[in-house]
């Protein structure tokens, strides 16, 4: 519910802020943003793993167009391809995990899968498959390279949506699927998440200090912020998870 409210509010503000932006083809610009909003709302409101995966990946297409077509700098096409390929390749592992869950349980319905008991061995491999997808989206080290490029090259409205919503898809996935469906594996990999997140926070914070470009500065601080969120999610405490959500 929080994400639905956040999505609808941010897209409204972004479109209003784009009032004086040189959009060239206004129709295509609005179609890209409104289709992205629709897909994000479907991501946050469906309870089926297969449809979640489809919508989770479909959001790449309008964002790819926003960066590649309406970007304001020279390397916008390169940034769009980096964004698309990094997140797409990571998500292929999640697709393998979803297919395995279907073959094992006979369903991809989230509420039904909550009652399916996967062995600890299965949970570890499934957790790693989901982790590959969500870590690229958060993004965590070392698959964060696409974010500074995409942030800098995207138009202002695109940068706001990247930082405000798209980065949250990874943490949402961790919270709903990794922690919800694979609790034993999540507990097992908690030290790994903590180590990766702390390293990411320190590295990206130090990198952010020496930035002179405001958009690149926001990109690196966003990585540090989202790694702090993952620490809260995997803290195993109510306070940590609530702090991560808020």
Secondary structure, 3 states (H helix, E strand, C coil): CHHHHHHHHHHHHHHHHCCCCCCCCHHHHHHHHHHHHHHHHHHHHCCEHHHHHHHHHHHHHHHHHHHHHHCCCCCHHHHHHHHHHHHHHHHHHHHHHHHHHHHHHCCCEHHHHCCCCCCHHHHHHHHHHHHHHHHHHHCCCCCCHHHHHHHHHCCHHHHHHHHHHHHHHHHHHHHHHHHHHCHHHHHHCHHHHHHHHHHHHHHHHHHHHCCCCHHHHHHHHHHHHHHHHHHHHCCCCHHHHHHHHC
